[in-house]
Amino acid sequence: MSDSDRAAHRWRRAGAWRRHAANLRRRAALYQVKDLIDWLREGMAGLTRRRFLTTLTGVPALGALGALAWPLLRGLRPMDGNLGSGGRDGGDGRPFGLPYGEVMSGDQVWACTDLGAFPRPLPSLRGLAGVVVMEDREPEFFFTFRRYRPDATVPLNRHGPLAAWSTQRDLRGLVRALQRQGIRVAVGFWNYAVYAGTRPAWLQDFPELHPLPGSSDLYPFVRLHRFGMDYAEFIGRQYARLRDAFGFDGLMLGDGFSGFRSFASPDLYQDQHLMIPRWTGFYRTVARQVQGAGGVLLAYDCMGFPYEEARLHGVDYAEVAAVGLDYLVYQSYPQAWGEYWLRDRAERFDLAACDRNLRSVRRALHGSACRLIYSVELEDSVEGWRADPDKTRRQMAAHDPVAGGRFLVWANDVLARRAAASGRIVP
């Protein structure tokens, strides 16, 4: 093929993906208007800021209105009794949440955390195989990190309840302290951005990245011209920088990195099966760079869907496992999703559905080296929910025989309560 033919081929391919994105935008705008009308008809029950803004960002003309209207609507939203809120107890004065020893069962327990989880000095975290220091929603640190600056503040404490580690020097010390206990430490981030109008500062250098229509997930198949590389290559390069600076053992691809999805409208992207090769190639690129440096690669699944439904959204778990994914985290949220945010679709996200779907994913991964683990519902003070301990016990009883480990979400409070434990280790 001549140079001119290759150039023409690249141009045609780029044009095809631009048309693909444009078609998604047009279709999603109509879909999201319909979904918004349905929600308004059902009333304000269960509405959260994330659901409200995620819905409206699919309709450009309504995005700014949503940002302005939410403070008013929040005051009108009725309280929901499905999940606890407020305080640090269950409402009757007793400590809320499961004991540390109860959630640390098995040889592969990972914890989803940020810096607010860890006391200082660090207590013994016996039973924990790995920690993901996760940057959710607005991944400013992952995108903008360039070099190690010991006294610079690290914006990785969004979930509390502690504030003992705050600088880059602290982060490096925390990683080393955890590793001395035999705990692997991965850095993670979401492929996610919510804004109305002006792009946030951390996205200014990435004009090619935009949220999917009707979603807060960023469209990943773009060339970052300022950096001279594809988005997947950029992720690998940023991981290498963070590994060199802080000593991380791996990378986790968080929400928005497993097919196309709309949290507010789960059926929106059910016709994207032709994108499976693109997502598989994306994982191949990231895995090559992470594992080439001796790291481990973890990723969330696509919204807890069964295997075949996830394929409709563009991701094939068997394929991404074959190209290097080490851990797939099945998102089981029968309380947070099945009883609260997505309760109008409870039959697809309750415990029975999660158990069926988890089994379908396990069958798809049979014979692969990828380990399937599942999210254990604990609590999230930012999103304002905490799981009922007895229901979480039922979740663990159902999923433990099926999966190969646990992923504690969020584990901040469970780990923070270890401050009184013996055997502390000083970084």
N, C-alpha and C positions, 0 to 999 in steps of 0.2 A: 504494500500500500504506500503510495507516495505521501509526501508531507502535506500536500494540498488536500488529498483524500482524508488523511487522518484529521486534519483541521476541520474539514467539513463534517466528519463523523462526530467529533466532539461538539461542534455547534448544534447539530441536529439533536444529539443526546441532551445537551443543556436545555434546548428549547422544549423537548418532551417533558422534562422535569418541571420547567416553568409552567407549562400548560397543566401538568398534573396538580401543582400547587394552586393554580388559579381555579381549576375546577373544584377542588376541595373547598376553597373559600366561598365560592358561589353557593354550593350545595349546603355548606354548614350554616350560612347566614339564614337560609330559609328554615333549616332544621332547628336552629336555636331559637328562632322566634316562636315556632310551634311549641318547643319545650318550655319556654318562658311563660307562654299563655297557660299551658297545663299546670305549671307550678302555682301561678297566681290563682287559678281556679281552685286548687287544693288548699289555698290559704298560706299563711306564713309559717305554719308549723314545720319545724325541722330546718328552716332556712339558716344558713351560715354565711359569713362574709365570703368564704372561699367559694361556696356553691353559687352565691349571687354574682360575684365578680367573674367567675369562670364562665357562667352562662352569658353574661352581657359582653364579655370580650370577644365572643363569636360574632357579634353584630357591631362593627366599628362605630356606627353612629351612636350606639348606646353605651360604649365603654366609659366615656367620661361621666355620663349621667349616673352610671352605676357607682363609680367612686364617690360621687357627691351624695347619692341617695342612701348609701348603706348606713351612715350614722343615724339617720332618721328611722329607717326600717328596723335597725337593731333594737331600738327602744320599743317597737311594737311586737317583736317576735315573742311568742309565748314560750315559757320554759318547757324543756323536754325532760321527761323523767326516765328515759331509757338508760342514760349514762350519767354518772355522778359528776358534780362540778363543785368548784370552790373548796377551800380548806385543804387540810392534809389528813382528814379522817373520813369515815363513811357517813357522817351526819349524826352519829350517836356517840361521838367522843373516842371511839376505838380507832387505832391506826388503820388506814386504808391501804390495801394492796397485799400482794402475796409475799411471803417470806423469801429471803434470798436463797436459802437452801432448796426451796420447793421449785424454783424456776431453773436452778442449775442442775438439771438432771440429764445425764448422757454425756458422751465424749465430745460432742460438737454443739456447744452452746455459744452463739455469737450474740453480741449486744449492739443495738443501734443507739448511739449516744452522741452528745457533743461535750464540750469542755465542762459544762455545768454538772456533769454526772460525778465528777471525781473529787473526793476529799483530798486534803493535803495536810499531813503526809498521806500517801496512798496506802489503804489497807490491803490485806490479803484478799485477792479475788479468786479464791480457789474454785475450780469447776468451770471457769470461763476459758473457752478456747480462743476466742477472737473478739475484737472490738472494731466497730466501724465508727470513726469520727465523721458524722454525716453533716453535710451542709445542705439544708433543704431550701426549697422555694427560690431564693435569690442567691445563686452560687457565686457570689462576688469574690470570695477568697480564692476558689479554684481557678476562676477565669483570669484573675488579675495578678496572681503571685508571679514575681519575677526573680527575686533573690532573697536570701536570708538576711533579716534585720532583727537582731536579738531583742531589741526593746520595742519593736513595733507591736501594736495591738492586733490580736487575731480575732476576727469577727465570727467566732465559732461557739458562742454561748447564747443560744436562743431558747433553750428549753429548761435552764436552771436545774435544780434549785440553788446550786452552789456557784461561787465565783472565785475559786482559788487559783485558777490557771488562766492567764489572760494574754501573755505576750508570746512571741515566737520562741523565745528562749524557754518559756514554760512548756510550750507544745513539744519541743524537742525533748525536754526532760521527762514529760509525761509518757511519750512514746517509749523512751528507754526504760522507764520504770515498769511499764506494763510488760515489755519484752523480757525484763529480768525475771518476771513471774512465769515466763513461758507462754505469754499471751500474744498472739499476732495482732497487729494494728493496721487496719486499712483506712484510707481516706475515701470518703464517698461524697457524691453531690447529685442533685436533681437536675434534670434537663428541663428547666422550668423557669418561667418568668411571667409575672402579672404586672401590667402597667396600662394606663390609659393616657394616650397622647404621647408626651415626651418619654423617650427611652431612658431607662436608668443609666447612671454613669458607668456602671460596670459592663454595660452592653454597647457602649459607644464605639469601641474598637471592633465590633462584630456586626456591621450593618447587614450582613447576609442572614443572620439568625433572627427569625421571627416566630412567635407562637403559632401553632396550628389553628386553623379556624375552629371556633367552638371549644378550644382547649387552651391550657396554659403551657403545654409541652412545646418545646422548640423543634422546628423542622430540622432534622439532623443531616440531610444529604446535600450539603452545601460546600462550596469552596470558599475558604477564608482568604481572600485575595491579599489582605494586608500582611498575612503571615505566610502566604505562599504554600498553603497546605489545606487538605480537607479537614472537616471538623473532627473526624475520628482520629486523624493524625495529630491534631492539636491536643486532643485529650491525652493521647499517649505522651506527648512532649511535656504537658503540664504535670502529668503524674511523675515523669522522670525528674522534673525540677523539685517537686515536693518530696519525693523519695530521697533525693540527694541532700535536701536541707533538713529533713526531719526524721528520716530513717523508716518510713512506712514500709509495711510488708505486702501491701496490695492496694487494689482499687475496687470500689463498688460503684456500679452504675445504678443510680437511684431511679426515682419515678420519672417516667417519660423516655426511658431507654429500652423499652421492650414492645416494639410495634407502635402503631398509631392508636390513640385512645382519647376519649373525652370523658372525664370523670362525671360531669353533669349529665351527659347523654351517652351511656355505655354502648349503644348500638350504632353510633354515628359512623364509625370507621370499620364496619364489618365487611367491606368490599375491597380490602387492601391486600389480598393474598398474593397478588402479583409482585408485591414489594418484598416478599420473603428473601429473594437473593440479595437485595440491597441491605436488609438488616443483617443477614448472615455475613456479608462482606464487611459491614461496619464492625461487628464483633471480631471478625478475623483480624482486622487492622489493630483494634485496641488490645486484643489478647496477645498479639505478636509483640507489642511493645512492652506490655506489663510483664508478661511471663519471660520475655527476653532478659529482663532485669531481675529475674528470680522472684517476681511477685505473684500473688494469687488474685484472680478476677472473680468478683461476685456481681450479681445483678438481681433486681426485682423482676418478677414476672409481669404479665400484662393484666392488671386489675383482678387477679384471682380467677380468670376465666379458665374453663377446661381447655385441654390441649388443642382440640380442633377449632374451638372458637378463637383462641389466640392466633391460630394460623390465619383466620379471616382478617385479623387486624395487622397481619404482616410479619409475624415472628413465628419461627418454628423452633421450639426448644431443643429438639433432637439435633437440628442443624447447628445452632449456636453452641451446643455442648460439644459437637464434633470439631468445631474450629477453636475451642480453647476455654469456654466458660467453665470455671471450677465449682462455683456454687450458684444455684438458682434458688432465690428466696420466693416461695409461694406466698402471696399476700392473702392471708386469712384474717378477715376482720368481721366476724359474724355479729359483733356488737356495734363497733364504730360505723360499719357500712350497713350491715343487715338490719340493725335496729335504729339507725339514726340518719346518716346522710343519704343512704340509698334505700330507705325503708319502704319506699313505694315499689321497690323491686326486690323485696326481702327474699322471695323464693329463689333468687339467683345468688344471694350473698349471705344467707344464713348458714348455720353450722352444718346442716345436712348437705347444702349445696357445696360448701367449701370442702367437705369430706369427699364428695363425688369428684369434684374438680381436681383435688390434690391427687387422687388415685389415678385419674386420667393422665396427669403430668408424670407421675411416677412410671406408668407404663411406657410413655414416650421416651423416657430417659433410661429405660432398662438396658443394661449392657454398656452404658457410657461411663466415663470417668467423672462426670459431673454429679456432685452431691446435691440432693434436694433437701432443703430445710424450709421451715415455715415460720411465719410471723406469729409470735405470742402476744396477745393484746394485754398491755399493761396500762399506760396512761400517757396523755400528752397535754401538758399544761398550757401550751400555746394554742392548740385547737380547742381546748376546753373540755376534753373528755377523759374519763378514766373508766376502765373496765370493771365489771362486777367480778370479784375474785372467784366465786363459785362457777360462774359461766366460763371464766378462763380455765379453770380446772377441767371442766367438761371439754373445752377445746383441746387441751393438752392430752387428755385421755383418748380423744378421737384421733388426733393427728400423730401422736408419738409412734404408734405401730406402723404408720405408713411412710413417714418422712425419715430422713437421716440426720435430723438435728433441729435445733430451735434458733430463732432469731428474735430477740426480745425487743419490743417496740412500745414506747420508748423505755429504755432501761435506766434513765437518769436517776429516778427516785430510788429504785431498787439498789443501785450502786452507791448512791449518796448515803443511804442508811447504814452502809458498812463502816462508817467513820468510828463507830464504837467497838468494832471488832478488834481482836488482838492480832499480833503479827504484822504490824504496820511496816511499810517499807518507805524509807525516805529517799526521794529522787536525788 
